[in-house]
């Protein structure tokens, strides 16, 4: 088919679809956030299937391509209705940032598909739908990633979006002694089933640990590592306000094994400086960080090793002073403001660096090089090096550690950048 005939068919199809889309009615909002999330994920996958069908139909004419693009847009319209219904709910549950990210990538995909309907030739059409497919893959995400980069699957695997309304909701800070879903502060931390000899199917989407405890089988989600700090902090605040200072029995969710821990409060002038230690012992004191975030882990040797890595692979885009040239700044006031306003954790920072950099060859460095260059970035942001190296692999601890303000007194330039 000629380019002219393709263009005429595409324009005619786009006009008809625009009229149909204008009459699109919002899907009724489900009462259950879990059902809304499940429906949105089905819509995203339906859109991906339609795009793949369009890309594979190489022998078909414009009518088939346009039909598949329209099917994808219809699915995304339904998905956006569900996302809006989720975001219209009161409160700020932990899945809100992830849903905003899903929504942004969905809108980008719809824009690409709208462009595809106006394409003047087959080649332009394929470029647009391929770009839409990339946006949708990010929107669907990965169940093993509990932060904003996990997309919809990540949100469903680590928050209450993955818990059906009719399921048994349990306090995740208590030991899992009966079947149900352990939820705390909107996070889904574990699911437990009773081993009674009957055949059971236990799905573990993105789970990090599966453990048998007595007659209970428990799997822990990627958000499970958040349990100890959150639950201990909650118990600390409760005891402080009650004025009892009595011992608190908590179950720590630390892989690879669970252990029973008893905490009691030491004398402290304020809640911010309250220190807790295992009852009956003065060793192994455990600080509860209620207001201050922990310093990022890296060593001076890593930061020094990361400097030549940065100069070889990063300096052309981010600048010799990390001030940003063709790409954003990686150190200083602007960078930290962006990271803190967006709630970036060290896990988010590591994912951005390891999966997207260097720009011309993402993922091409080895694990040690990535760890070293991240250490260099942290040192350039005036954080103090310590004895714990920045890890070469992702961990749940990184996913829960936010970037704090750099320590006071650092020798920084006017932009807030330090020279390691």
Beta strands, then each sheet from edge to edge (+ up, - down):
strand 1: 169-171
strand 2: 180-184
strand 3: 187-194
strand 4: 209-213
strand 5: 216-220
strand 6: 248-252
strand 7: 259-265
strand 8: 275-278
strand 9: 286-287
sheet 1: 1+ 2+ 3- 5+ 4-
sheet 2: 6+ 7- 8+ 9-
end
